[in-house]
Amino acid sequence: MEPFPNSLTEPDGSAVIRVLSYNIRSMRDDTDALARVISACAPDLVLIQEAPRFFRWRKKLARLAAASGLVILTGGGTAAGPAILCDLRATVERTEDVLLPLTPGLHRRGFATAVLRFGAVRVGVLSCHLSLQPDERHDQAGMLLDRLAGLGVDHAIAGGDLNDRPTGRSFQRLAAGLQDCWATAPWGEEYTFDQVTPFQRIDAIFATKGVEVLGCGVPVGLPGVTETDLRTASDHLPVLAALRIPAH
């Protein structure tokens, strides 16, 4: 298997960035293992789902970011769970947390969004956790596409827990308008849930058409990370993508 690409800035001004999407189950599992997994992936961006949302949630998320060598960009309780972490390579242009319409009896959902720069590269980013209810999930997939289009950037990335498989209509709605990064350039393992006996891909990273996908999948052979770490950090496995984004 080819080594996973490193972050870098190309001579033409384009940037290769590493993006991690991870449902962390409100940090109810082994938080030390969780930080080791995130750190070993060496991401420039982490799109988190199920960040802590309630008592002292900001402090918990800040501790995870610090332990992973990152900083909080946006999200958490203010986005009903999705959050974004980043490294200091990123320059933040703006952020916005979006609460989606609430269906009575179901969980509140939201998006964490940002527009960032990596040198001459400008990119929109969105972290999501879509509904368990099929019709609501399909509507939220449409809202996600609308929100990305409204960021006002040429290139954008979305990632999260879709609660849907690639054959599902919500997943396919996203894949019709965006690149499904695993399907475009598979690397590592495919299935993301559950963490003990993975049997389905319900977590994914998507990118707009102008972004070059160098590789995407559940990371394997992470330095300093054991199989036990991956099984005890969360009930999902992470998805890591390397993306080359053209200069603005």
N, C-alpha and C positions, 0 to 999 in steps of 0.2 A: 504494500500500500504506500502511495506517495505521502511524504510528510505534509502536514497541514500547513498552508501558507502563513507566513508571519505578517504582522502589520508593517506597512511601509508606505512611503511616498515615492511615486514614480517620477522620472525626469520630465514627463509631459504634464505633471501637476495632478494626475489622478492619484487616488489613495486606495490602498488595500486595508480594509478594516475587518476586525474579527467581532462578530455579533453572536451573543449567546442568548437563547431564550430558555427560561427555566421557571416551572411552577414549583415554588418552594414551600407550599403547604403551610403558610403562616409561620414558618420557622418553628414548627412543633416537633421536629425531629432532631437529629444530631447537627447542631449549628456549626460545630468545629469541622465536621466532615463537609458540610455545605460550603463553608468558606474555602476549604482545601480544593474542592471541585471547581469552584468559580475561579480561584487564583490560578490553578493549573491550566485552565482554558485560555488564560492571558487575553481576555476580551477587551476591546475598546468600548463596547456597549453591552449592557446586560438588560434584556427585556424580561422583567419579572412578572409572574402572576402569583396571586395569593400572597402578596406581601402582608405583613401584620397591619391590621386596620383599626384595632381598638386600643386598649389601655397601653400608653407609652409606645405606640407604634413607631413614632419617629425615631425614638432612641434605639429600638430594636433594629430598625432598618439601617440606621447610621452605624451601629456596631458591625453589622454584616458587611456594609460597604468598606469600613475601615479595615476589617479583618481580611478583606479580599483585595486591598490595595486600590479601592475605587472611591467615588463620591456619589452621593445621591443627586440625581438630576431632577426628577419630578415623580409624582405619583405616590402610591401607598393608600392611606385612608382617604385621601381627597379624590382618588380615582376609583374607589371601591375595590382596591386590590392590585391592579396593574401598577407597575413602577418601572422606572428606568434608572440604572446606574451607569456611570461612564468613568473613563480614566481622564487624566489631565491633558491628554492629547487633543481632546475635544474642546472646541470653543462654542459656548452656548449662545445662540441667537435669541431664542424664545422657547417657552414651554407653555403647555396648557393641559389641565386635567379636565376630562369630559365625563359627566354622568349621563348614562343612557336612560331612556324612558323606563320607568319601573312598572313591571307587570305585577298586579296584586298577587301575593302568595309566592312569588319567586324572588331570588336574590337580586339586589341591585348590582348592575354591571357598569363598567366605565372603560375609558381609554386614557392612558398616559401618553402624551405626545410631546414632541420637541422638534425644533429645527436647529441643526448643528453645522459646524464647519470643521473640516480636517484639512488644514492648509487651504488650498484653492478649491477644495471640494465642499459643496453645500448639499445637505441631505436631510430629509424629513424622516422621523422615526415614530413608530406607534407600537405600544404594548397592549395586548388585549387578552381577555378571558371570556369567551362567548358562552351563551346560555346552554343549559342542559335541555331546554325545551326546544324542539326542532323548529317551530315556526318563528319563535322569538330569535333563535340563533340565526336563522336565514335573514331576518330583518337586520340584525346586528352586523352581519357580513356586508350587507349593502351600506350600512352606516359607516363601516370601516373604510370601504372604497371611497365614499363621499368625503370622509374626513381626510384621507390621504390626498385626494384631489384638491382639497381646500387649503392644504398647507402652503401652496404657492411655490413649490420647488419642482425641479425637473426630475429628481431622483428621490425615491423613498423606500423605506424598509418597514415591514410590519411583522411582528412575531407574537406568538402566544399559544395558549391552550385553547384549541378550537372546540373541544368536546365533540369532534366530528372526524370521521375517517376520510381519506382521499376520495372514496366513492360517494360520500354524502353530498347533498346539494349545497350546503353552506360552504364546505371546503371547495367544492367545484365552482361555486360563485366567485370565490376569491382567486382560484387558479385560472379562471377565465380572463381576469383583468390584470393579473400579476404573475410573475414567475414563482412557481413553487420550487424553492431552492434545492430541496432534496431531489425532486424529479429532474431538475436541470443538471445538477452535478453531484450525484450521490457520493458520499465519503463516510467512512465509519459504519455505524449501525443504523438501522431504520426505525425500529419500534421504540416508542417513548413511554408507554404505560402498559402494565404497572412496572415498578422498578425491580421486582423480584423475578417475575417471569414475563418480560415484555412481549405483547402479542398484537399491539395496534399502534398506529401512528396518529395521535390526536394533537400533537404539538408540532408547530411548523414555523418556518421563517419564509416570508415572501419578499420579493423585490420588484420594483418597476422594471420595465423592459430594457432601459438603457444601462442597467447595472449588470456587470459581468459576474456570474457566480463561479467561483473557483472551487468550491467544495462545501458540502453541507451534510450534517448527520449527527447522530449521537457519538460524541468523541470516544475514542479508544486509546489505551496506552498513555493516559495522562500521567506526567511525572509526579511522583509523590502521592498519587491517589490509588487506593486499593479498590477492589470490587466491593468490599464491605462499605467503604466510603460512599460509593455510588448507590448502594442499596439502603443506606441509613440516612442519607442527607435529605431525602424527600421521597414522596410516593411516585414522582415522575422522574424520568431521565432528562438531562439537558440536551438541547440542540445547538450546535455550533456551526456558524457559517463564515466563510471568508469571501468577501465581496470587493471587487474592484469598481470604484465609482469614478466616473469621469470628472475632470475639473470643471468648475462652474464657469 
